């Protein structure tokens, strides 16, 4: 039979593996994978001669939103309340803009610029990023990176595994 210290160490390792990692950006993966976002072109009264597009080719690290006349947006519902954060780099060719929806339109950058932004979001509220140009033929683009959005707590089975590991650790300590 293994020594109690060996079993204790093994249980500690299993418990550590059961705890989900939370450091670092989520990016466009899991719940926030590219296929889960809705993409919409806004016409602003034009006939969408130059519609916008979204390039998720850099996912999960980044996405490039190519705004055009009227704009394009990506939207997903927040699964739980929490904080949304991301870095952006807006390159302008025609008086472009970058907005987010935070209960009202919030301008993040106009013309061009780089930086980061974060805001609180309620459960079920839209996480919406909008990019566009000021006139027909606009070719503005914004690169979104280091994206983080709120996620649900670990599922009960992970929490049960952590509790079982703690119980076993206490049990083996009493015997030793």
C-alpha positions in Angstrom: 0.0 0.0 0.0 1.4 3.5 -0.8 2.5 5.7 2.0 -0.1 8.3 3.2 2.2 11.1 2.0 2.3 9.7 -1.5 -1.5 9.5 -1.5 -1.8 13.0 -0.1 0.4 14.3 -2.9 -1.5 12.5 -5.6 -4.8 13.9 -4.2 -3.4 17.4 -4.1 -2.3 17.1 -7.8 -5.7 15.8 -8.8 -7.4 18.6 -6.9 -5.2 21.2 -8.6 -6.0 19.8 -12.0 -9.8 20.1 -11.3 -9.6 23.8 -10.5 -10.2 25.7 -13.8 -7.5 28.1 -15.0 -8.7 31.7 -15.1 -5.6 33.6 -16.0 -5.1 35.1 -19.4 -7.5 36.2 -22.1 -10.3 33.9 -23.2 -10.1 35.0 -26.7 -12.6 33.9 -29.4 -12.9 30.3 -28.1 -15.3 28.2 -26.1 -18.5 30.1 -25.5 -17.0 33.1 -27.5 -16.0 31.0 -30.5 -16.5 32.7 -33.9 -19.5 30.5 -34.8 -21.4 31.8 -31.8 -21.3 35.5 -32.7 -23.9 37.0 -34.9 -22.6 39.4 -37.6 -24.8 42.2 -39.0 -24.2 44.8 -41.6 -26.0 48.1 -41.0 -27.1 50.0 -44.1 -27.5 53.5 -42.7 -29.9 54.1 -45.5 -27.4 53.0 -48.2 -27.8 50.0 -50.4 -24.8 48.2 -48.9 -22.7 48.6 -52.0 -19.7 48.0 -49.8 -20.7 45.7 -46.9 -18.5 45.1 -44.0 -17.0 41.7 -42.9 -15.4 39.9 -40.0 -12.2 37.9 -40.3 -11.9 35.4 -37.5 -8.8 33.8 -39.1 -6.7 34.9 -36.2 -9.0 33.3 -33.6 -8.8 32.5 -30.8 -6.2 35.3 -30.4 -7.8 38.0 -32.5 -10.5 39.1 -34.9 -10.5 41.8 -37.6 -13.7 43.7 -38.2 -13.8 45.5 -41.5 -16.4 48.2 -41.3 -17.9 49.8 -44.4 -20.5 52.4 -45.1 -23.1 52.0 -42.4 -21.0 49.7 -40.3 -20.8 46.1 -39.3 -21.2 44.7 -35.8 -20.6 41.4 -34.0 -22.9 40.5 -31.1 -23.2 37.7 -28.5 -25.3 37.5 -25.3 -23.3 37.6 -22.0 -23.9 34.2 -20.4 -23.5 35.7 -16.9 -22.9 39.1 -15.4 -19.3 40.2 -15.4 -16.7 42.3 -17.2 -16.0 42.5 -20.9 -12.5 43.7 -21.9 -10.5 43.8 -25.0 -7.6 45.6 -26.8 -8.2 47.3 -30.1 -6.3 48.8 -33.0 -8.5 50.9 -35.4 -6.9 51.7 -38.7 -8.7 54.4 -40.6 -9.1 55.2 -44.2 -12.3 57.2 -44.0 -13.3 58.7 -40.7 -14.0 55.3 -39.1 -15.4 54.6 -35.7 -15.4 51.9 -33.0 -18.4 51.7 -30.6 -19.6 49.2 -28.0 -23.2 48.8 -26.7 -23.3 49.4 -22.9 -27.0 50.2 -22.5 -26.2 53.0 -24.9 -23.7 53.5 -27.7 -20.3 54.3 -26.2 -17.6 55.7 -28.6 -14.3 54.0 -28.1 -12.2 55.4 -30.9 -12.8 57.5 -34.0 -10.6 58.1 -37.0 -7.8 55.8 -35.7 -6.2 54.7 -32.5 -5.2 51.8 -30.3 -5.9 51.0 -26.7 -8.0 48.8 -24.5 -11.5 49.0 -23.1 -13.5 47.2 -20.4 -17.1 47.5 -19.1 -19.6 45.7 -16.9 -22.3 43.6 -18.6 -25.5 42.0 -17.1 -26.4 38.4 -17.7 -28.1 38.0 -21.1 -27.2 41.6 -22.2 -25.6 41.9 -25.6 -21.9 42.2 -26.0 -21.8 44.2 -29.2 -18.8 45.7 -31.0 -19.6 48.0 -34.0 -17.1 49.3 -36.6 -17.9 51.5 -39.6 -17.0 54.3 -41.9 -18.6 57.7 -42.3 -19.4 57.3 -46.0 -20.0 54.9 -48.9 -16.8 53.1 -49.8 -15.3 53.3 -46.3 -12.6 50.7 -45.6 -12.0 51.0 -41.9 -10.8 48.0 -39.9 -10.3 47.2 -36.2 -8.3 44.4 -34.8 -9.8 43.1 -31.5 -7.4 41.1 -29.3 -7.0 40.0 -25.7 -10.8 39.5 -25.5 -12.2 38.5 -22.2 -15.9 38.0 -21.4 -17.7 36.7 -18.3 -18.1 32.9 -18.1 -20.3 30.7 -15.9 -18.8 29.2 -12.7 -17.3 25.7 -12.9 -19.8 22.9 -13.3 -20.8 21.1 -10.1 -18.8 18.0 -10.9 -15.6 19.9 -10.7 -16.5 21.4 -7.4 -17.5 17.9 -6.2 -14.1 16.6 -7.2 -12.4 19.4 -5.3 -14.4 18.7 -2.2 -13.7 15.0 -2.5 -10.0 15.7 -2.7 -10.2 17.9 0.4 -12.1 15.2 2.3 -9.6 12.5 1.4 -6.7 14.8 2.4 -8.3 15.3 5.9 -9.0 11.5 6.2 -5.4 10.6 5.4 -4.0 13.2 7.8 -6.0 11.7 10.7 -4.7 8.3 10.0 -1.1 9.4 9.8 
